[in-house]
Amino acid sequence: MTRNLTNRIVMIVIVLALALWVDLSDKITIINPFSDTSLFEHDVKPRLGLDLQGGMQVLLEADLPADTKIESESMNIARDIVQQRTDALGVNENIIQVAGERRIVGEFPGLEDSDSVLAIIQQTGLLEFVDTGDYSPDPGIALKTDFAAGSSEVPTPTPGPEDFGAPAPEDVIYHTIMTGSDLESVGVGRGTLGDYTIDFVLSSEGADIFAEHTAANVGRFLTIVLDGTVISSPSIGGAIPDGQGQISGSFTSDSANAFAIQLRYGSLPIPLKVVETRIIGPTLGEDSLQKSLVAGLIGMVIVLLFMGIYYRMPGIVADLSILFYAAIAFAIFKYFHFTLTLPGIAGFLLSTGAALDANILIFERLREELRNGRNLATAVDQSWTRAWSSIRDSNLATIITSFILYWFGSTFGATIVKGFSLTLALGVAISLFTAVFVTRTLLALFLRTFKPTNFERWFGI
């Protein structure tokens, strides 16, 4: 029989109490009894996914020619930047992930103001340092560059000094010396006249490019372009070897800080365009959630009845263990802010079946031992010992499969697969704990309390 039964029961009660505390609360708070101040606060409201509470899904794609090779690191950096920008809007339950080689998928559960998110996403923040030679375009003029066009050739003729400030001809494409990806740090400064400026420091590679270009083009213009629009077009007064520069323009305090934040959060290494947006209404999500809960409840009741009727006392113990498992799993989902989706709920219900599977293996082995004439204590110990290898291997195989599915979902942007695999793996781990620890402890407690002798009545053999 199980040793240290009292200690095990105390541990189960404590864990169950903590789980129910989280399950039944929207915020857990620990108060200092001596000062009435809060020692600890944590929001534990359940977070529902896009398919359950509605919201918006947006598909972004690299706005570069199809034959342009895009590094995976650049896509990951772009993903992080989009995440930071949308987080800054207060959309803090969003999911942004790379899908394939050229696309990024964003999901925004519960989003009501979709226009603001689309606007911040479309502001790619692509900063370019463009060689315009003897031409100095005015701020606000649109300028075509070979970086966005995917070409390294600069068509001629180009505007000359006599065209100072004039719009650039549509057929002229200027050469991009480097992009904002070479920025190492960005801050707001003040110029000699007290005007606001953007001070920047380049990476070592960017500093070398900057130094070489400024040394070879003294007296010519290096135009600074953001998202295809001219910000400023300073004249190169001399070589700049230290990789430090300054962007001047008609900045106010607010616009300078906004511009610096945009660049600090990352000038996107690649431009992005919105390919598709999809709005899911809250009514559809609420209907899906209600149907999922009803289906899960019906399935759970049927399973509990089957276990209790077929396995008798061990089945009732298993039912209590499954309820314990559900309380712990839901508490973990709430406490660590896992986003619940329909596939995630499916994975959770499937892991419940895995928990019952472990109990069934144990109880069937227990029946065999009792039929072979073993006494009750020996039969219980043997059932756990001999069923353990099968339980261990089956659960381990499921967890490995879940990791493979999660990797697949992360690599190809399949959020449905990720949600399913995550909740399945977590559920299997919790179910393994409840099957081995909780069920065994409760069964030992029941046997010690009721001391059954009629095995046919108590165990259904």
Secondary structure, DSSP 8 states (H G I E B T S, - for coil): --SSHHHHHHHHHHHHHHHHHHHT-SEEEEE-TTT--EEEEEE---EE-HHHH-EEEEEEEE-S-TTS---HHHHHHHHHHHHHHHHHTT-TT-EEEEETTTEEEEEEET---HHHHHHHHH----EEEEEEET----TT-B--BHHHHT-----S----GGGTT----TT--BEEEEEGGGEEEEEEEE-TTS-EEEEEEE-HHHHHHHHHHHHH-TTSEEEEEETTEEEE--B--S--TTSEEEEESS--HHHHHHHHHHHHTT--SS-EEEEEEEEE-HHHHHHHHHHHHHHHHHHHHHHHHHHHHHHSHHHHHHHHHHHHHHHHHHHHHHHTT-EE-HHHHHHHHHHHHHHHHHHHHHHHHHHHHHHTT--HHHHHHHHHHHHHHHHHHHHHHHHHHHHHHHHHHHHHT-HHHHHHHHHHHHHHHHHHHIIIIIHHHHHHHHHHHH----HHHHH--
